[in-house]
């Protein structure tokens, strides 16, 4: 954790004091009091104890990647509904992200779908692929190819058009 000012320490210690008063049990109360003391006394070594449950920062680029993956898979599903005979449903089904190796993507994807209430079509699937899913580098290639196809359509002023079976083959090749 970076250096924090006395004013920031005061704010944090006050927050933990309030939380200790609102705690539902003695364990929580003691935990909040301990964290308050860390900031009151300036025990810099223990600052990370107060934020141990915080996830690492999710960058804008990583967040955008998750949105792009979700949009791409939505486009895959739309294409499948238009041409189910020529598109392999299993190959284009969204399986989520691996909760172990890509925890940040998995957590953010889960947040977008369940907390932000977006992409209802993916709500019923287990968003933890358990590694049975294209790897991050493969997905980045797919997203790049998908975006290329979409951009060419914009340049040619084609407007919205579902992906074709050929488009999907180019993307996931």
N, C-alpha and C positions, 0 to 999 in steps of 0.2 A: 504494500500500500504506500502511496506517496505521502510525503510530509503533509500534515494538516495543521492549520492554525489553531490558536487557543479558542477562537470564536467557533470554529468547526467542532472542536472537541466539546465545547460548552453545549452546542446544539445536539450533538450525538449523545452526550451524557444526559441531557434533559429528555431526549426521546426514550432512552433506556429506562430512565426513572419513571416516565409515564407508563411505559410497557410493563414495568415491574408492578405498578399499582393495578394494572388491568389483567395481570396474569391469572389464569384459571386454576393453577395449582402451584404448590411450593417449588417444584423443580423449575418451572418456567420463571417464577419470581426470582429465584436464586441465580439462574442463568442471566437474566436481564440485569440484576444488581452487579454481577461480576463484570459484565460487559460495560456497564456504566462506570465502574471503578477503573477499568482499563483506560477510559478516556479522561476521567477526572485526574488520575495520577500521571497520565501521559506515558503509559507503558507501550511504547511504539512497537516493541517486539510482538506484542499481543494484538495489535490492531487487526491483523488478518483473522483472528479468532471471531471478531465481531461480524465479519463478512464471509465466513466459511461456507455459507449456503448460497452465496451469490454465484451465478454462472459467469464465465468470462464474457466480455463484451462481444456481442454479435455485430460484426461489421455490416455496413450498408451493402457492400458487395456480396457478402454471404447471404444476407437477407434477400437481396435481389435474385440471387441464384435459386433460392428455394421458390420464390414466386414464379420465376421462369420455368422451373421444373413442373410446378403445379399447372401452369398455363399450357405447357407443352403436352402434358398428359391429358388435360381437358381437351385439347385439340385432337389428340389421338382418339379419345373416346367419341368425339363428335364425328370423326372420320369413320370410325368403326360402325356407328349407327347408320351412316349413309351407304357403306359398302362392306357389309359383314362377310361376304363370300371371299373377298380378296385381301382381307386383313386378318392377321393372326392375333386374336384377342389376347391370348396369354402373353405374347411378345410386347404388347402395348399397354398392359395393365399396370397401374401404379401400385407399387409395393411398399412405399415409404422409404425411410432412410435407416441405416443401421444405427441402433441406439448406443452401440459401443464405439465403433470407429468414427462415426460422424454424429456425435451426440448433439453438437450445436445445430446441425441441419434438422435432425430428428425432433429436437425440442421446439425449434422455431416452427417447423411444419405442423406439429401438434398444436401449438399456440394459434397459428393462423386458421387451422381447420376447426378446432374446438372452442377456442376462446374468442376469436374474431368472427367466428361463424361464417367462414368462407369455404368454398369448394365442398358443398354438401355431398357431392357425389363420392367423396373420399372419406366421409365420416364413419362409415361402418367397417372400414378395413383396419387391420392392425398396422399402424404406421411404423412399427419397428420391423424392418425387413430381416433382421437377424443375419445380415450379410448375404441374403439370397436376392440380390438386387444388383443392377449395374453399379459399378464403382463410381466414385466421385469424378475421376478423370474421364470416364466414359460418358457420364451424364453431361459433363461440360462440353464435350464434343457434340453430343446430340443437341443440346440447347443451342450451340453455335450454328449447327446446320439448320435447325428449325427456324432460328431468327433470320438466317440468310434467305430462306424460302419466303418468310413473311415480309421481309424488307423488299425483296424483288417484286412481290405483289403490290406493295405500296408504291414503289417507283413506277410500276406499270399501270398504276391507278386501277387495279383490278378490284379492289375492295375486299370484303370478307368472302372467303371461299374456303370450305373445309379442305383439310389435307386430303390428298389422294393416296391410294395404296402405294403408288410410285414415290410420292413424297416421303411417306413413312419408311419405305425401304431405303431411300437415300439417307434419311436421318439416322436410322438404327443400324446401318451397314457397318 
